[in-house]
Amino acid sequence: QKFINEVPQEFKVLAQTQAPYRIIAPGSDPSFRTGGVNANYFTSYANSVGVSAPTSDIFGCAGVLANDAGMCSALNRHVAHLPQSQWSTPSLYYQGAPANYYAKFWHDHAIDRLAYGFPYDDYAGQSSFVSHGNPQYLLVAVGW
C-alpha cells in the first residue's frame, strides 16, 4: 500500500498485478511496453534530449542505451535535460516527470537512499554495494 500511496498513477499498477507479493519493475510490466497504456511514458522527454528509444528500453537501459549508463540513468532520474555536470547530483533526481518512480520509491526507503531500481542505477556514485575487508558476521533481518 505504501508504494501505491507514493507513486504517480502510471506506476500504481506495478503493485497491483501480483499483490500483495510483488511490486513489478516497470520494464517488466506490459503497460509500459509497446502497445501498453503507458508505452509512450518517456517518449517526449527522451526525444527532447535527442534520444529515440521506447519507454521499455529506457527503463531497461537496453537498445541504444545499453552502452550509455550516463544517459540511461539521467533519463530514469529526470535529469537528462540538465547539463551533464549535474547528472551526478542526487538532490536533483526525480524532481519532475517523467521519471522512474519505481526506482525513486526504493531509494526513498533505502539505507543512505542507495538502491538498485534500474540497470545502471549505480551510475554517478549511487551504488548500494557494501564491502568490508575483514567481515566477522552477516546479519539479515526480514520482516513486514
Secondary structure, DSSP 8 states (H G I E B T S, - for coil): -HHHHHS-HHHHGGGTTTTTT----GGGSGGGSTTSTTTTTTHHHHHHTT----HHHHHHT-GGGTT-HHHHHHHHHT-TTS-GGGTT-GGGTTSSSS--HHHHHHHHTSGGG----STTTTTTTT------SS----------
